[in-house]
Amino acid sequence: MDMIERDDEFVVAIDMPGFEREDVDIKVTNHTLRIRGDHAEAFDEERDRFVRHERRHESVDRSVRLPGEVDPEKVTAKMTNGVLTVTLPRTEAENERKIEIE
């Protein structure tokens, strides 16, 4: 998993070869991104008899703490050639406030 920080967004890229869009679930809060995926090769048990079987069931479950707040409503994701790219727009940070000591 790679995370890039830009001025107005974070971009996360993760290799997920063999996974389809419907195999992947993405959830985001202000501070955390969670990517879960589950993928199994389909075959017909009645028709197919394996001479050798090396394909396997794969699953991915990654959570990453984001280095800044993001707007969950504006997050986008795309899957291209087995690479999932999630773009997370940053939100405006609250203004700093100086606290006077009594």
N, C-alpha and C positions, 0 to 999 in steps of 0.2 A: 504494500500500500504506500502510495506517495501522496504527500500533502504539500500544496503550493500556497503560499500566502501572497495575495496581491493587495493593492490599495483598498479595493472595495469588496473583495470576496476571497474565499478559500476554495481551492479546487482539489478534490480527492480523486485519485485514479487507482484502480485495483484490477489486476489481471484475473479474469474469470472465464478461462477457455472452456467451451462446452456448455456453458450456462446460457439459458434463454431469458428474456425479460421476465417471463412469468415464473421463473425459478428463484427470483431475487426479491427480497423485501427490504426496503430502506425506511428507517425511522430517524427523525432528528428532533432534538430539543434545542434550546438556546445554546447549550454548551456541549452536546454529545451527538455524534453520528454513529448509528448502528446499521451494519449491513449484514444480512443473513441470506444464505442461499443454500438450496438443496437440489441436487441433480443426480439422477440415476439413468443409466442407459436402458432403453426399453427393448425388450425382445419377447418373442412369442414362445412360452415354455412348452407348448404342445408341438410346435412345428420345428423350433430351433434346438439342435443338439450340438453343443459346443465341443470341438476338438481341443481347443485351447481358449481360455477366457481370461483376458487381462484388463478389460475395462472395469471400472469400479464405480462405486457410489461415492459422490463427493459432496461435502458440505463446507460452508464457510460461515463463520460467525465472528465478526470483527466489530469492536466498539472503539471509538477514538474520541478523546476529549479534545474539543476544539479550542484553539488558543484565543478565541474572542467570541463575542455574541453574534449569532446569525439570525436572520429572519426566516423561520421555518416555513412560512407561507410562500416564499419566493425561491425555495430550493428546487433545482432541476437536475435531472439525471438522464444520461444516454448511454447506450451500449453499442459499441462499434468494434467489430472484429475481436470479440472476447475481452474487451477492456471496458469496464464500467467507469464513467466519469461523472462525478457529482459536483455541482457548482453550488456553493453556499454563500449568498450575498450577506455581507456584514450589516449589522445594524449600527446606528449611531450610539456610541457609548454615552453614558450619562456624564454630564459635566462634573468636573472635579469640584469639590466644595471644601474650603478650608474651615477647620473647626478651631474656634477660639477656646483656649484653656481658661477656666474660671479660677 
